[in-house]
Each structure stands twice: as structure tokens, then as C-alpha cells.
């Protein structure tokens, strides 16, 4: 299945912009939209979003909407990296709200 891919930034409630890629199956979404998967890059040895973008493309090719984003301070995202603290939870809430509102 062919896919569409686009790059964007999701703005958090404090103004920090998170680097985000959206992969979708090509064509018209079914009623109710595509089922979605959220892939988060940012910790461990991977220094680029490629660690999540490859799987995101594969999921899109199988009929899913895949949203891949880098946490603060990773990839091309703004801000300082926090390691599994409350700020990352707030950011995740902001990303989910953005997905529900925009996609």
C-alpha cells in the first residue's frame, strides 16, 4: 500500500515545538478515520527520528495513521531533554490532543 508522509511541528502548551512526522495510507480515510499509532523518539542510543519513522512508514503501509515525534531536545525538537518526568507526560497529552484535533 502506498503512503503519504509529511513533516510538521506540534507546539506544546509552553511554546516548545516538537519535530513530528505523520505517515498515512494514501487515499481517502475510512469512515471514522484511520486507526492510529503514536511512536515516540528520544531516549537510548538513537540520535534521529529514523528509529521511529521507519516503523511509522511500515504501519502506514498496513493501513494505520502513524504519528512519530521526537521528545524535547532530541532530533529537531526544541527544548531541553527530560528523562521520564512530568514534562514528558504533559507533552504526550498535548500531542494526543493535537492528533485528535488536527487529524
Rosetta blueprint (number, residue, H / E / L):
1 X L
2 X L
3 X E
4 X E
5 X E
6 X E
7 X E
8 X E
9 X E
10 X E
11 X E
12 X L
13 X L
14 X L
15 X L
16 X L
17 X E
18 X E
19 X E
20 X E
21 X E
22 X E
23 X E
24 X E
25 X E
26 X L
27 X L
28 X L
29 X L
30 X L
31 X L
32 X L
33 X L
34 X L
35 X E
36 X E
37 X E
38 X E
39 X E
40 X E
41 X E
42 X L
43 X L
44 X L
45 X L
46 X L
47 X L
48 X L
49 X L
50 X H
51 X H
52 X H
53 X H
54 X H
55 X H
56 X H
57 X H
58 X H
59 X H
60 X H
61 X H
62 X L
63 X L
64 X E
65 X E
66 X E
67 X E
68 X E
69 X E
70 X E
71 X L
72 X L
73 X L
74 X L
75 X L
76 X L
77 X L
78 X L
79 X L
80 X L
81 X L
82 X L
83 X L
84 X L
85 X L
86 X H
87 X H
88 X H
89 X H
90 X H
91 X H
92 X H
93 X H
94 X H
95 X H
96 X H
97 X H
98 X H
99 X H
100 X H
101 X H
102 X H
103 X L
